[in-house]
Amino acid sequence: MSFFLTPVLIAIILILIGRIFKSEGPSKKTEDESKTKPEHQPWVDEDLKDNTELHQIEDEDELHESEENLEHVPFSSPRFPESEMIKRSQEFYELLNQRRSVRFISDEPVPRQVIDNVIKSAGTAPSGAHTEPWSFVVVQDAEIKHKIRMIIEDEEEINYKKRMGAKWVNDLKKLKTNWIKEYLDTAPYLILIFKKIYGVTSSGRKKTHYYNEISVSIACGILLAALQNAGLVTVTTTPLNCGPRLRTLLDRPANEKLLMLLPVGYPRKDATVPDLKRKPLEEIMVVV
């Protein structure tokens, strides 16, 4: 009897082992696939992704070109009476509080010197290790502006219909926006702001640009303030998935990636903006 039961028990054990391995097989495969399959975030511009902040570019030439002996000079700035400080800060707030995103831009010419000055203002922004990792491409040629519009509208239609998702599109309904960007043709100037993800040394090697996206974003903020100060309008445009085609069109180098596009000009006489309200101070400031 014991000789008969032993093969039966062995058979049962083998069957159970087989079922265990069979049940574990698909789950293991799924786990492996989940590790290799990237999470898809449709609102993320894949072209803007880079690992320059995580992996610094180490280059002996870069160390040799470091400005270790950079001279430091005395610094002073105007110091205003308290009443004047309050007045100036209030006036500056009131100026910037008038800033709106305007999508109805006139084709009326704007003095080129104004554009030069606002970009010089943007270039005063702080940057990681003073690498100044930005390029401001000013487009005034009508044919190139139209090509830019065609590229952006092609991608934006896909964004609205597929990439952005129903929630994002629904949130934009109150702003009455879509993939048609007429202002890209009518605005006298388009300013395309590129971040340089790395620099190039005199020997042709890569040079680390620390916090390049943060640095360029600060420069964009200063540029918006300078445009408002000059009496011009714009709308901050981040052309999702358009970077590579626009970079090729404008013949920009491989180390530059498009961060923002600003159509710049005067508002049209029939321009309108949504009646939006800004959060009060107590909702955006915390004093500790």
FENPE-V430628 format. One record per residue. N is the residue number from 0. PHI is phi in whole degrees, -180 to 180 (* if undefined). BURIAL is 1 if it has 16 or more other ideal C-beta (glycine too) atoms within 10 Angstrom, else 0. D_CENTER is the distance of its C-alpha to the mean C-alpha in Angstrom with 1 decimal. Layout:
N | PHI | BURIAL | D_CENTER
N | PHI | BURIAL | D_CENTER
//
This chain:
0 | * | 0 | 78.0
1 | -66 | 0 | 75.7
2 | -68 | 0 | 75.3
3 | -75 | 0 | 74.3
4 | -71 | 0 | 71.7
5 | -59 | 0 | 70.0
6 | -61 | 0 | 68.6
7 | -64 | 0 | 67.6
8 | -62 | 0 | 65.7
9 | -61 | 0 | 64.0
10 | -63 | 0 | 63.1
11 | -63 | 0 | 61.6
12 | -61 | 0 | 59.6
13 | -63 | 0 | 58.3
14 | -63 | 0 | 57.3
15 | -64 | 0 | 55.4
16 | -62 | 0 | 53.6
17 | -62 | 0 | 52.6
18 | -67 | 0 | 51.2
19 | -62 | 0 | 49.2
20 | -64 | 0 | 47.6
21 | -66 | 0 | 47.1
22 | -72 | 0 | 45.3
23 | -80 | 0 | 43.1
24 | -57 | 0 | 42.2
25 | -60 | 0 | 39.7
26 | -65 | 0 | 38.0
27 | -68 | 0 | 37.6
28 | -63 | 0 | 36.1
29 | -63 | 0 | 33.7
30 | -65 | 0 | 32.7
31 | -64 | 0 | 32.1
32 | -65 | 0 | 30.1
33 | -67 | 0 | 27.9
34 | -74 | 0 | 27.2
35 | -91 | 0 | 26.2
36 | -82 | 0 | 24.4
37 | -72 | 0 | 20.7
38 | -70 | 0 | 19.5
39 | -96 | 0 | 17.8
40 | -115 | 0 | 14.9
41 | -62 | 0 | 14.5
42 | -90 | 0 | 11.3
43 | -94 | 0 | 9.4
44 | -81 | 1 | 8.2
45 | -61 | 0 | 10.8
46 | -66 | 1 | 10.1
47 | -80 | 1 | 7.1
48 | -70 | 0 | 9.8
49 | -156 | 1 | 12.0
50 | -111 | 0 | 14.9
51 | -68 | 1 | 15.1
52 | -79 | 0 | 15.1
53 | -89 | 0 | 17.8
54 | -124 | 0 | 20.0
55 | -70 | 0 | 20.6
56 | -82 | 0 | 22.0
57 | -98 | 0 | 25.6
58 | -148 | 0 | 27.5
59 | -63 | 0 | 30.8
60 | -62 | 0 | 30.2
61 | -64 | 1 | 27.1
62 | -65 | 0 | 29.4
63 | -66 | 0 | 32.0
64 | -87 | 0 | 29.6
65 | -63 | 0 | 28.6
66 | -86 | 0 | 29.7
67 | -63 | 0 | 32.0
68 | -100 | 0 | 34.3
69 | -59 | 0 | 31.9
70 | -71 | 0 | 34.0
71 | -107 | 0 | 33.2
72 | -116 | 0 | 34.5
73 | -60 | 0 | 35.6
74 | -131 | 0 | 33.1
75 | -150 | 0 | 34.0
76 | -139 | 0 | 32.3
77 | -61 | 0 | 34.0
78 | -120 | 0 | 35.3
79 | -99 | 0 | 36.1
80 | -58 | 0 | 38.7
81 | -55 | 0 | 37.5
82 | -64 | 0 | 38.2
83 | -69 | 0 | 36.3
84 | -60 | 0 | 33.3
85 | -63 | 0 | 33.3
86 | -63 | 0 | 33.8
87 | -65 | 0 | 31.0
88 | -66 | 0 | 28.5
89 | -67 | 0 | 29.7
90 | -65 | 0 | 29.5
91 | -67 | 0 | 25.9
92 | -60 | 0 | 24.9
93 | -62 | 0 | 26.8
94 | -64 | 0 | 25.1
95 | -73 | 0 | 21.6
96 | -68 | 0 | 22.9
97 | -82 | 0 | 23.7
98 | -67 | 0 | 20.1
99 | -137 | 1 | 19.1
100 | -81 | 0 | 16.7
101 | -113 | 1 | 19.2
102 | -103 | 1 | 19.3
103 | -113 | 1 | 22.7
104 | -112 | 1 | 22.5
105 | -74 | 1 | 25.7
106 | -90 | 0 | 26.5
107 | -60 | 0 | 28.5
108 | -61 | 0 | 28.0
109 | -119 | 1 | 26.2
110 | -56 | 0 | 27.6
111 | -61 | 0 | 25.7
112 | -62 | 0 | 26.5
113 | -64 | 1 | 24.5
114 | -63 | 1 | 21.3
115 | -58 | 0 | 22.4
116 | -68 | 0 | 22.9
117 | -70 | 1 | 19.6
118 | -74 | 1 | 17.7
119 | -61 | 0 | 20.3
120 | -63 | 1 | 19.5
121 | -61 | 1 | 15.8
122 | -71 | 0 | 17.2
123 | -85 | 0 | 19.2
124 | -63 | 1 | 16.3
125 | -71 | 0 | 17.2
126 | -148 | 1 | 15.8
127 | -59 | 0 | 17.0
128 | 56 | 0 | 20.5
129 | 52 | 0 | 19.9
130 | -84 | 1 | 18.2
131 | 47 | 1 | 16.2
132 | -86 | 1 | 13.5
133 | -135 | 1 | 12.3
134 | -135 | 1 | 13.6
135 | -110 | 1 | 13.9
136 | -98 | 1 | 15.4
137 | -98 | 0 | 17.6
138 | -111 | 1 | 19.1
139 | -122 | 0 | 22.4
140 | -70 | 0 | 24.3
141 | -63 | 0 | 25.1
142 | -66 | 0 | 25.3
143 | -68 | 0 | 22.0
144 | -59 | 1 | 20.4
145 | -68 | 0 | 22.2
146 | -63 | 1 | 21.2
147 | -62 | 1 | 17.5
148 | -60 | 1 | 18.5
149 | -63 | 0 | 20.4
150 | -63 | 1 | 17.6
151 | -69 | 1 | 15.2
152 | -67 | 1 | 18.1
153 | -58 | 0 | 19.3
154 | -73 | 1 | 16.2
155 | -66 | 1 | 15.7
156 | -64 | 0 | 19.3
157 | -66 | 0 | 18.9
158 | -58 | 1 | 15.9
159 | -67 | 1 | 18.2
160 | -88 | 0 | 21.3
161 | -132 | 0 | 20.3
162 | -76 | 1 | 16.8
163 | -73 | 1 | 15.9
164 | 89 | 0 | 19.3
165 | -63 | 0 | 21.9
166 | -65 | 0 | 20.8
167 | -63 | 0 | 17.4
168 | -61 | 0 | 19.2
169 | -66 | 0 | 22.0
170 | -65 | 0 | 19.9
171 | -86 | 0 | 18.7
172 | -59 | 0 | 22.4
173 | -64 | 0 | 23.1
174 | -90 | 0 | 20.6
175 | 56 | 0 | 22.3
176 | -103 | 1 | 19.3
177 | -153 | 0 | 19.5
178 | -85 | 0 | 18.4
179 | -84 | 0 | 20.5
180 | -122 | 1 | 18.7
181 | -59 | 0 | 21.7
182 | -64 | 1 | 20.0
183 | -70 | 1 | 18.5
184 | -91 | 1 | 22.1
185 | -84 | 1 | 23.6
186 | -62 | 1 | 21.3
187 | -60 | 1 | 22.9
188 | -136 | 1 | 19.7
189 | -115 | 1 | 16.3
190 | -110 | 1 | 14.0
191 | -103 | 1 | 11.3
192 | -101 | 1 | 9.3
193 | -107 | 1 | 9.1
194 | -95 | 1 | 8.7
195 | -92 | 1 | 12.2
196 | -73 | 1 | 12.3
197 | -159 | 1 | 16.0
198 | -101 | 1 | 18.6
199 | -131 | 0 | 22.0
200 | -75 | 0 | 25.3
201 | -63 | 0 | 28.3
202 | -90 | 0 | 29.8
203 | 88 | 0 | 26.9
204 | -93 | 0 | 25.6
205 | -72 | 1 | 22.2
206 | -127 | 1 | 21.3
207 | -64 | 1 | 19.1
208 | -114 | 1 | 16.0
209 | -73 | 0 | 15.8
210 | 49 | 1 | 12.8
211 | -63 | 1 | 10.8
212 | -70 | 1 | 7.3
213 | -63 | 0 | 9.2
214 | -61 | 1 | 11.2
215 | -70 | 1 | 8.8
216 | -64 | 1 | 7.4
217 | -63 | 1 | 11.2
218 | -61 | 1 | 11.9
219 | -64 | 1 | 9.9
220 | -63 | 0 | 12.0
221 | -65 | 1 | 15.1
222 | -62 | 1 | 14.5
223 | -62 | 1 | 14.6
224 | -66 | 1 | 17.7
225 | -67 | 1 | 19.3
226 | -65 | 1 | 19.0
227 | -63 | 1 | 20.6
228 | -63 | 0 | 23.2
229 | -87 | 0 | 24.1
230 | 84 | 0 | 24.7
231 | -107 | 1 | 21.9
232 | -123 | 1 | 19.6
233 | -160 | 1 | 16.3
234 | -137 | 1 | 13.9
235 | -70 | 0 | 10.2
236 | -120 | 1 | 9.2
237 | -118 | 0 | 6.4
238 | -67 | 1 | 9.0
239 | -62 | 1 | 9.2
240 | 65 | 1 | 11.2
241 | -102 | 1 | 11.9
242 | -51 | 1 | 10.4
243 | -60 | 0 | 13.8
244 | -68 | 1 | 16.0
245 | -71 | 1 | 14.4
246 | -63 | 1 | 14.5
247 | -67 | 0 | 18.1
248 | -58 | 1 | 19.0
249 | -92 | 1 | 18.1
250 | 57 | 0 | 19.6
251 | -90 | 1 | 16.8
252 | -70 | 0 | 17.7
253 | -67 | 0 | 16.7
254 | -85 | 1 | 15.1
255 | -109 | 1 | 12.2
256 | -130 | 1 | 9.1
257 | -69 | 1 | 7.4
258 | -102 | 1 | 4.0
259 | -155 | 1 | 5.8
260 | -128 | 1 | 9.5
261 | -122 | 1 | 12.2
262 | -78 | 1 | 15.7
263 | -127 | 1 | 18.1
264 | 176 | 1 | 21.7
265 | -89 | 1 | 24.4
266 | -71 | 1 | 24.6
267 | -66 | 1 | 27.1
268 | -63 | 0 | 30.4
269 | -99 | 0 | 30.0
270 | -64 | 0 | 26.5
271 | -131 | 0 | 25.9
272 | -137 | 0 | 23.3
273 | -63 | 0 | 23.6
274 | -82 | 0 | 25.8
275 | -92 | 0 | 23.4
276 | -116 | 0 | 24.3
277 | -92 | 0 | 22.4
278 | -64 | 0 | 23.3
279 | -71 | 0 | 26.2
280 | -54 | 0 | 26.1
281 | -67 | 0 | 27.9
282 | -93 | 0 | 25.2
283 | -116 | 0 | 22.4
284 | -122 | 0 | 24.4
285 | -121 | 0 | 26.5
286 | -106 | 0 | 29.2
287 | -111 | 0 | 30.8
//
